[in-house]
Amino acid sequence: MTTIESVAPAGAPGQHMNGRMRLVLVVLLVAQFMLAVDFSILNVALPVIGEGLGFALADLQWIATAFALAAAGFTLLFGRIADLVGRRRIFLGGMALLGISSLAGGLAVNPETLMIARVAQGLATAAVTPAGLSLLTTAFPEGPLRDKALGLNGALMSAGFTTGAILGGVLTDLLSWRWAFFINVPVALAVLAIAPVVLKESRPDARPRLDLPGALTVTGGLLALVYGLTVAGEHGWGDPRALVPPAVGAVLLTGFYFLEKRSAAPLVPVRILRRRTVVWGNLAGLVAFVTETSLVFLMTLYLQDILGFSPLAAGLSFGVLGVGTILGGVLAPRVIGRYGTRATLVGGGLLQAVATASLFALGDDRGWLALLLAGTFVGGVGNMLAIVGFMVTATSGLSDSEQGTATGLATMTQQIGITMGTPIMSAVVVTAGTVRAGIGLAVLVNAAIVVAGAVLAGLFLKRR
């Protein structure tokens, strides 16, 4: 198999990045940052979009759900396809689709066109994210250089979620919600212009056939799981529509495992699924994404419903969280280099848990804003230490030919975690009776989940 040309000599993982490596990193980070922004940029604008295009109030959440279903459901499939037909090819194709779908979304004049555009954006995300990550992990040798690249990637990805919320409010207030789509177009064009020159192709010498039964099973299972979680967030866990799809998803995903055991050319080789670093690394990553994204939801409720902040002011308040995640991403490679990935994962999780638990003390007046800002900043640092530790753990020790599969699993973990967090915490808030009591209870549940994830990672991951 021909792989991306490493810019540093093999055996010199501690060498500094040269100019070409930095250019590769910039191209991939810009693409990943833009995809992260897309996850949250429309949240603030949903009511305005509904009024402009005639969406019923109950249908507004499907603007976000359509994107999440496609992004989470197809990411593992596209990660494997990238391994088979070429990562750069899938990366560029996905970026082109993202640019076209963003233009279509910005020009939409009815709900149908907008929904098609959102599904296409989700498919583009499912293609670009694992392909971009596998291009990154194979472009940098395993060790400090790759750790640094993944740290920067994680920092910008997490900062992108926060930036999306802020940028969506600013663009909607100053220009139009359509610019939340249009902003992707010049960025996609710039990446498409530079990437073919900078990125080297990676394709197998002998192309194996695609595991179609496995692809259909895992994609159907993920779609059912994400759909069920979304319905649960809207109608509660007692609704049959929220319980049946996850059960179907669990059956399909279990069937997927047994299909892979028998397949001659599996979508995900069972030996990868059995690797301790893959299993427990991805579990730790799932916890990190479930808890931090849902904490943003909880603090948004607190800021708007308890303190009376506007949507834009609430979004701007999370700028401190974005700074914390950037700092965590910069620190993570150094912490990993000194203490190892397991210690970084566990330490980051425990730091996040303590910071999250402190938010239980929040009161009902704006004087408590300082605690919220401090807690989200420190929690952001800890969360990013855990996320970078997860990415390094889940992609280490595998050959270049398996990086698309590994990063596809990691991307799937990320997107499922982002989707799961809000429905879970929303259900906790509802059970408490009042919003104020519900936020407090959900904060404690959130912190407990982080602690559980950190303890499990510490027990079952070996020292690096």
Secondary structure, 3 states (H helix, E strand, C coil): CECCCCCCCCCCCCCCCCHHHHHHHHHHHHHHHHHHHHHHCCCCCHHHHHHHHCCCHHHCHHHHHHHHHHHHHCHHHHHHHHHHHCHHHHHHHHHHHHHHHHHHHHCCCCHHHHHHHHHHHHHHHHHHHHHHHHHHHHHCCCCHHHHHHHHHHHHHHHHHHHHHHHHHHHHHHHCCCCHHHHCHHHHHHHHHHHHHHHCCCCECCCCCCCCHHHHHHHHHHHHHHHHHHHHHHHHCCCCHHHHHHHHHHHHHHHHHHHHHHHCCCCCCCHHHHCCHHHHHHHHHHHHHHHHHHHHHHHHHHHHHHHCCCCHHHHHHHCHHHHHHHHHHHHHHHHHHHHHCHHHHHHHHHHHHHHHHHHHHHCCCCHHHHHHHHHHHHHHHHHHHHHHHHHHHHHHCCCCHHHHHHHHHHHHHHHHHHHHHHHHHHHHHHHHCCCHHHHHHHHHHHHHHHHHHHHHHHHHHCCCC
